[in-house]
Amino acid sequence: MSARDIEFGRLITAMVTPFHRDAGQSIDHETAAQMARILVANGTDTIVVSGTTGESPTLSHDEKLALFRTVREAVGTTAKVIAGTGNYNTHESIEFTHEVEAAKVADGVLLVVPYYNNPPQEGLYRHFRAIAESTSLPAMVYNVPSRTVRNMDAATTIRLANDVPNIIGVKEATDNLDQVAEIISGVPANFRLWSGNDGDIFTKMAVGGYGVVSVAAHVVGRLIRQMVDATADGNLTEGARLHRHLLPVARILFPPVSPVSSPASIKAAVSLLGLDVGGLRLPMIELPDGARERLGDFLKGFETDPMHA
């Protein structure tokens, strides 16, 4: 079986990292396991661990490995696990990917566009190719220009899709639908594009996208599951209806409505619904009280997921 034959599903959730409310903000592994099982119960096919939403930049190497193991053991064979192993250092990303593969704690890896050092498109291509060719694990590349400052052009994604068989797809968090359409038109049929934004799942799927790597699925996974399935089945009327219904959720969870970048709002939302996932590690900060109250009021009037598996 090739890497692209492995099914990661249409609804992938980038999971928060729960912390204890102690001075060191140590990882709460018990709650992490519970959160993972809840996500699967509410429709998630695959869980991304230690991505943007998981506060990857503030987790140590050993913390990440331990967290991968916790989630892997929690979901067993009920869902797949993708480990965030990429950063702006190609060699370090390769070494960490090797460790994850050897430990057998993930079914695939997530490789983000290098941030801070702002490489050119050829640098992006070589970076991703070097990591992916060093492992047998399926790799998903992650384009998120709002955070990395560097957009990975459609041409670069298409080169990777055609040249590197175990790069299985892209988490595309740009809002440029022309770029999305260009990628889908230029890649092999077994290369998949997942939306990286909860507000444009339907529109990206309507032009040929496969699904979503979601944040909002922590609290409305069942509705997102319905929207994704309806759209994939060709029921665009129902998909569009659910898209419109879910838009207020995407708006309140992310800037500019949310005054703080993700994952502040989603951690607050999960906690407000009954599962305390702790605070955020600096330099990220928690949602201010006023915004938290508005979020709580909104959630009371929306059909959210149960916070139990």
Order of alpha helices (4+ residues) and beta strands (2+ residues): beta-alpha-beta-alpha-beta-alpha-beta-alpha-beta-alpha-alpha-beta-alpha-beta-alpha-beta-alpha-alpha-alpha-alpha
